[in-house]
Amino acid sequence: MAKINDNYLKLKAGYLFPEIGRRVRAFAEANPQANVIRLGIGDVTRPLAPAILKAFHDAVDDLSRVETFAGYGPEQGYDWLINAIIEKSYNKLGVSLKTSEIFVSDGSKCDCANILDIFALDNVVAIGDPVYPVYNDTNVMIGRTGEADDKGYYKGVVYMPCNEDNGFIPSLPTEKVDIIYLCFPNNPTGVVASKAELKKWVDYAIANDAVIFFDAAYEAFITDPSIPHSIYEIEGAKKCAIEFRSFSKTAGFTGVRCGLVVVPEEVMGTTTSGETYSFNKLWLRRTTTKFNGASYPVQRAAAAVYSDEGWAQTKELVDYYMENARIIREGLKEAGCTVYGGVNAPYIWLKTPGGMSSWDFFDKLLTECNVVGTPGSGFGPSGEGFFRLSAFGSRENVIEAVERIKKNLK
Ligand code: MLT
């Protein structure tokens, strides 16, 4: 019989969001009259912006004519999209990048997982706790960890607790690590990091020959002008950081699928025999071998985000969700909750009332308010006693959910 990759058996539970989906479906089947409002997974609800939709339609039409038909594109993305990304997302921050440093993909979740292919297994990784579960689970799957302990910490991983005491910003590891995951604005806590904070991490990475995986999927939701949108706003970061970005939340592409990775040519690693080698070259090799590029219409739609119209319409979408975040945040505060996030991020992180466990609070909200959120403990042991609400619902649902929660908790 063929052998399985038994690293998968080390995983303690199913992936968080399908597990929540399963519980919600069971509740909805048993209570068909309940009007369940879903503010769990960060899935967008607004339609694509008109300029983006038009570009998408036009690109599909291109496929209907011999003269404009597109077959395989460049595996790492079309230059017209990459150049728009560089100009509109990076140059305006004072960051210059080469086209060869950007890789367009079918989404950031895959990128965060796939990047592990080009790093040796004996690298030590540091991961926040709580954290987007993909970072942790993909390291388990690839075989970088041992078994989990009773709390859910996997042997071999350096966990960086993020709690109220440190403002949910991890402290620098006290031991030497090789790979550091950072996500700002943070999923799940919604906190952001200042330039000074990120500088500490860049300095650590340079001093320790480490690489930072910087997940900037939520950068579009930053409202405070002093907060960096990209790790490359920090001097030296091009030597030590790989950045992930996504069109999912920014432009409503959760179903369309498009993301990108920035792998600067200066980010170097070492071979087993001690020579330095560029991660950019390895990522290009991996991408051209394992991927045939995001689809042509999707890339055309993504490029339309950077048109004047598309940019303005995308901003309106972001503002819509951020107003939802404000409504949730203010409503929960009125209900007496301690809340974090929701100012520069579309997630609100609240302390469960009365010290309830995260899953007990999940059950309470589901059964008593018919509102779905995400238990903080699902993001890691330090998330216990916290709960995440997403601002990506419709305005109507967000207002209704907040009213129900307020009534229930008062
Ligand atoms: C989340 O809810 O944390 C995200 O939607 C998950 C994702 O982006 O994959």
Boltz pocket constraint, residues with backbone or C-beta under 6 A from the ligand:
constraints:
  - pocket:
      binder: B
      contacts: [[A, 40], [A, 41], [A, 42], [A, 43], [A, 109], [A, 132], [A, 187]]
      max_distance: 6.0
